[in-house]
Amino acid sequence: MHDAAHNQVQTLKGIEFVRRGDESLQGELHLPANAKNAPCIIAIHGGAWQRGGPKSYAKLGPYLAQHGIAVFAVTYRFAPKNLYPAAVQDSRAAIQFIRSKGAEWGIDVNRLAVMGDSAGGHLAALVALAGDNPEFAGKPEDAYPGVSTKVKACVPIYGIFDMVAQWEFDHLLAPKGNLGEIFLGFSALEDRFGYHKASPINYVTKAATQIAFFMAWGTRDDIVDPVSQSERMRDALKRADVFVRTATVDTGHFWIHDPLDEPGSFPGFVAPRLLRFLQEKL
């Protein structure tokens, strides 16, 4: 495990939160200096469920930690080698790990949130809304299989919430690289109900009012359609009386990991708004 100091933030790398066979899944923990009863947000990277890592939050993680909020940036098993719900189970395991072990780092394990970008936004929303459902239950080898994955807040950034809509979008624009088919292992033409079960929007009910949402997306996104995904999810949450705050930026996809201090930075615009939300809801 490697330690690094960053402007009064301690970053711990190589923290194993679950082992899947011979594969060690690890995260990076960005901690406020002298953390004591700090809230924590579990951050799940994007990459079409096929690539990426904790470094996606190498800039936003320290920013939040500087303001008193710990960030545990994690990874998961990738498709197509590991099909759904493997990534969901791994995301659950990260929350269970922090709830079980976080107090050792000065984390208040009752003040947890989950966030993610793109495919990670899908995983974050699905775990927040349905993580304790039987179909997403942990594996026998999980270290903390019975620990609740309930969180107080969810922060999906240009996320995928309706797998059928994403399948239709990709079917027109990228038929040979359909993200849903790669992630789930089958087409919506083979099992449409399977796509519905994997869609966070279908778990938005009155029971979700205990979770606060902060959503951000680019209005010119050509990878994840903002209208059929983020806007529809926002409306579904509001209909269910779930607290939801939004931030939109005039750009496309892939920006949450950019520097915060560049002129006109999109994450620089979103970050202080996200921080106020987290300070209020955690």
C-alpha positions as CSV (number, residue, x, y, z in Angstrom):
1,M,0.0,0.0,0.0
2,H,1.5,3.3,-1.1
3,D,1.0,6.6,0.8
4,A,1.1,10.1,-0.9
5,A,0.6,13.5,0.6
6,H,-1.3,16.1,-1.5
7,N,-2.1,19.5,0.1
8,Q,-3.0,18.1,3.5
9,V,-4.7,15.2,1.9
10,Q,-3.5,11.6,2.5
11,T,-3.9,9.3,-0.5
12,L,-3.7,5.6,0.2
13,K,-3.3,3.4,-2.9
14,G,-3.6,-0.3,-3.4
15,I,-6.3,-1.0,-0.8
16,E,-7.8,-4.4,-1.6
17,F,-11.6,-4.3,-0.9
18,V,-12.5,-7.7,-2.4
19,R,-10.8,-10.6,-4.0
20,R,-12.4,-12.5,-6.9
21,G,-10.5,-15.7,-7.3
22,D,-7.0,-14.7,-8.1
23,E,-8.0,-11.1,-8.9
24,S,-7.5,-8.5,-6.3
25,L,-9.8,-5.5,-6.7
26,Q,-8.2,-2.4,-5.2
27,G,-9.1,1.2,-4.6
28,E,-7.5,4.6,-3.7
29,L,-8.6,6.3,-0.6
30,H,-8.3,10.1,-0.5
31,L,-8.5,11.2,3.2
32,P,-8.9,14.6,4.8
33,A,-5.9,15.5,7.0
34,N,-6.4,14.1,10.5
35,A,-9.8,12.6,9.4
36,K,-12.3,12.2,12.3
37,N,-15.9,11.1,11.6
38,A,-15.5,12.2,8.0
39,P,-18.2,11.3,5.5
40,C,-17.1,9.2,2.6
41,I,-18.1,8.9,-1.1
42,I,-17.3,5.7,-3.0
43,A,-16.4,6.6,-6.5
44,I,-16.8,4.2,-9.5
45,H,-15.0,5.0,-12.8
46,G,-16.5,4.9,-16.2
47,G,-15.0,3.2,-19.4
48,A,-18.0,1.4,-21.0
49,W,-17.8,-1.3,-18.2
50,Q,-14.6,-2.5,-20.0
51,R,-11.7,-0.3,-18.9
52,G,-10.5,2.4,-16.5
53,G,-9.4,2.7,-12.9
54,P,-9.4,4.7,-9.7
55,K,-7.1,7.4,-11.3
56,S,-10.3,8.9,-12.9
57,Y,-10.8,10.6,-9.5
58,A,-7.2,11.6,-9.0
59,K,-8.3,15.3,-9.2
60,L,-11.8,15.4,-7.8
61,G,-10.9,13.0,-5.0
62,P,-8.3,15.3,-3.4
63,Y,-10.5,18.3,-3.9
64,L,-13.3,16.8,-1.9
65,A,-10.9,15.4,0.7
66,Q,-9.5,18.9,1.2
67,H,-13.0,20.0,2.1
68,G,-13.5,17.2,4.6
69,I,-15.1,14.4,2.5
70,A,-13.2,11.2,2.0
71,V,-13.3,9.5,-1.4
72,F,-12.7,5.8,-2.0
73,A,-12.1,5.4,-5.8
74,V,-12.5,1.8,-6.9
75,T,-12.6,-0.5,-9.9
76,Y,-14.5,-3.6,-10.8
77,R,-14.3,-6.7,-13.1
78,F,-14.6,-5.8,-16.7
79,A,-16.8,-7.0,-19.5
80,P,-16.9,-9.0,-21.7
81,K,-14.7,-11.3,-19.6
82,N,-16.9,-10.8,-16.6
83,L,-20.6,-10.1,-17.5
84,Y,-23.3,-8.3,-15.5
85,P,-23.9,-8.5,-12.6
86,A,-20.2,-8.9,-11.7
87,A,-19.5,-5.1,-11.8
88,V,-22.6,-4.5,-9.7
89,Q,-21.5,-7.0,-7.1
90,D,-18.0,-5.5,-7.0
91,S,-19.4,-2.0,-6.5
92,R,-21.5,-3.3,-3.6
93,A,-18.4,-4.9,-2.1
94,A,-16.6,-1.5,-2.1
95,I,-19.4,0.0,-0.1
96,Q,-19.6,-3.0,2.3
97,F,-15.8,-2.7,2.8
98,I,-15.9,1.0,3.7
99,R,-18.9,0.5,6.0
100,S,-17.0,-2.4,7.7
101,K,-13.5,-0.9,7.8
102,G,-13.8,2.8,7.3
103,A,-13.8,3.7,11.0
104,E,-10.1,2.7,11.0
105,W,-9.4,5.7,8.8
106,G,-11.6,8.2,10.7
107,I,-14.6,7.7,8.4
108,D,-18.2,7.9,9.7
109,V,-19.5,4.7,8.2
110,N,-23.1,6.0,8.6
111,R,-22.5,8.9,6.2
112,L,-21.8,7.3,2.9
113,A,-22.5,8.2,-0.7
114,V,-21.8,6.6,-4.0
115,M,-20.8,8.3,-7.3
116,G,-19.7,7.3,-10.7
117,D,-19.3,8.6,-14.2
118,S,-20.8,7.1,-17.4
119,A,-20.8,3.3,-16.9
120,G,-19.8,4.1,-13.3
121,G,-22.8,6.3,-13.0
122,H,-25.0,3.4,-14.0
123,L,-23.3,1.2,-11.3
124,A,-23.6,3.9,-8.7
125,A,-27.3,4.5,-9.3
126,L,-28.1,0.8,-9.5
127,V,-26.4,0.0,-6.2
128,A,-27.9,3.0,-4.5
129,L,-31.4,2.1,-5.6
130,A,-31.3,-1.7,-5.6
131,G,-28.0,-2.8,-4.1
132,D,-29.6,-5.0,-1.4
133,N,-32.0,-6.7,-3.8
134,P,-31.5,-10.5,-3.9
135,E,-30.4,-10.5,-7.6
136,F,-27.4,-8.4,-6.7
137,A,-26.4,-10.2,-3.5
138,G,-22.8,-10.7,-2.9
139,K,-20.7,-13.8,-3.6
140,P,-19.8,-16.4,-0.9
141,E,-16.2,-15.2,-1.0
142,D,-17.1,-11.6,-0.1
143,A,-15.5,-10.5,3.1
144,Y,-18.7,-8.7,4.3
145,P,-21.6,-10.4,2.4
146,G,-24.3,-9.4,4.9
147,V,-23.4,-5.7,5.3
148,S,-26.0,-3.2,3.9
149,T,-25.1,-1.2,0.8
150,K,-27.6,1.6,1.7
151,V,-26.2,5.1,1.1
152,K,-27.5,8.6,1.9
153,A,-26.6,10.1,-1.5
154,C,-25.9,9.2,-5.1
155,V,-24.0,11.2,-7.6
156,P,-24.2,9.9,-11.2
157,I,-22.2,11.9,-13.8
158,Y,-23.4,11.5,-17.4
159,G,-24.7,8.1,-16.3
160,I,-26.7,5.3,-18.1
161,F,-30.0,4.7,-16.4
162,D,-32.1,3.1,-19.1
163,M,-30.3,0.1,-20.7
164,V,-33.0,-0.3,-23.4
165,A,-32.6,3.4,-24.5
166,Q,-28.8,3.0,-24.5
167,W,-29.1,-0.2,-26.6
168,E,-31.3,1.6,-29.1
169,F,-28.9,4.6,-29.2
170,D,-25.9,2.4,-29.8
171,H,-27.8,0.2,-32.3
172,L,-28.1,3.2,-34.5
173,L,-24.8,4.9,-34.0
174,A,-22.4,2.0,-33.0
175,P,-24.1,-1.3,-34.0
176,K,-20.7,-3.2,-33.8
177,G,-19.9,-1.8,-30.4
178,N,-23.2,-1.9,-28.6
179,L,-22.3,-1.2,-25.0
180,G,-25.3,-3.0,-23.5
181,E,-24.6,-6.1,-25.4
182,I,-21.0,-6.1,-24.4
183,F,-21.9,-5.6,-20.7
184,L,-24.9,-7.9,-20.4
185,G,-23.8,-10.5,-22.9
186,F,-27.0,-10.5,-24.9
187,S,-29.1,-8.3,-27.2
188,A,-32.3,-6.5,-26.2
189,L,-33.9,-8.4,-29.0
190,E,-33.1,-11.6,-27.1
191,D,-34.1,-10.6,-23.6
192,R,-35.7,-7.1,-23.2
193,F,-36.7,-7.8,-19.6
194,G,-33.1,-8.5,-18.8
195,Y,-32.3,-5.0,-19.9
196,H,-35.1,-3.6,-17.8
197,K,-33.7,-5.4,-14.7
198,A,-30.3,-3.8,-15.3
199,S,-31.7,-0.3,-15.6
200,P,-31.5,2.0,-12.5
201,I,-34.5,4.0,-13.7
202,N,-36.7,1.0,-13.1
203,Y,-35.9,1.0,-9.4
204,V,-37.0,4.6,-8.8
205,T,-39.9,4.3,-6.4
206,K,-41.2,6.1,-3.3
207,A,-38.8,4.0,-1.3
208,A,-35.9,5.9,-2.8
209,T,-36.8,9.1,-1.0
210,Q,-34.2,8.3,1.6
211,I,-31.5,8.9,-1.0
212,A,-30.6,12.4,-2.3
213,F,-29.3,12.6,-5.9
214,F,-26.9,15.0,-7.5
215,M,-26.7,14.6,-11.3
216,A,-24.5,16.3,-13.8
217,W,-24.2,15.8,-17.6
218,G,-23.1,17.5,-20.8
219,T,-25.9,18.8,-23.0
220,R,-24.0,17.9,-26.1
221,D,-23.1,14.3,-25.1
222,D,-23.0,12.0,-28.2
223,I,-22.0,8.9,-26.3
224,V,-24.8,8.8,-23.6
225,D,-27.8,10.7,-24.9
226,P,-28.7,13.3,-22.2
227,V,-32.4,13.4,-23.0
228,S,-33.2,9.7,-22.9
229,Q,-30.8,9.1,-19.9
230,S,-30.1,11.9,-17.5
231,E,-33.2,14.0,-18.2
232,R,-35.6,11.1,-18.0
233,M,-33.9,9.9,-14.8
234,R,-34.2,13.3,-13.2
235,D,-37.9,13.4,-14.1
236,A,-38.5,9.9,-12.7
237,L,-36.8,10.9,-9.4
238,K,-38.8,14.1,-9.1
239,R,-42.0,12.2,-9.7
240,A,-41.1,9.8,-6.9
241,D,-40.4,12.9,-4.6
242,V,-36.7,12.1,-4.4
243,F,-34.5,15.1,-3.7
244,V,-32.5,15.7,-6.9
245,R,-30.1,18.6,-7.7
246,T,-28.6,18.9,-11.2
247,A,-25.7,20.7,-12.9
248,T,-25.4,20.8,-16.7
249,V,-22.5,21.9,-18.8
250,D,-22.2,22.8,-22.5
251,T,-20.0,19.9,-23.6
252,G,-20.1,16.2,-24.5
253,H,-18.8,13.1,-22.6
254,F,-15.6,12.3,-20.7
255,W,-14.8,15.4,-18.6
256,I,-15.1,14.6,-14.9
257,H,-11.4,13.6,-14.6
258,D,-10.2,16.9,-16.2
259,P,-8.3,19.5,-14.0
260,L,-10.5,21.6,-11.8
261,D,-8.4,24.7,-12.0
262,E,-8.2,25.3,-15.8
263,P,-10.1,28.3,-17.2
264,G,-13.6,27.1,-18.2
265,S,-13.1,23.7,-16.6
266,F,-16.3,21.7,-16.6
267,P,-15.5,19.7,-13.4
268,G,-14.3,23.0,-12.0
269,F,-17.9,24.3,-12.5
270,V,-19.5,21.2,-11.1
271,A,-17.2,20.5,-8.1
272,P,-18.3,23.4,-5.7
273,R,-21.9,22.6,-6.4
274,L,-21.3,18.9,-5.7
275,L,-19.5,19.9,-2.5
276,R,-22.4,22.0,-1.2
277,F,-24.7,19.1,-2.0
278,L,-22.6,16.6,-0.1
279,Q,-22.1,18.9,2.9
280,E,-25.9,19.3,3.1
281,K,-26.9,15.7,2.6
282,L,-24.1,13.7,4.3
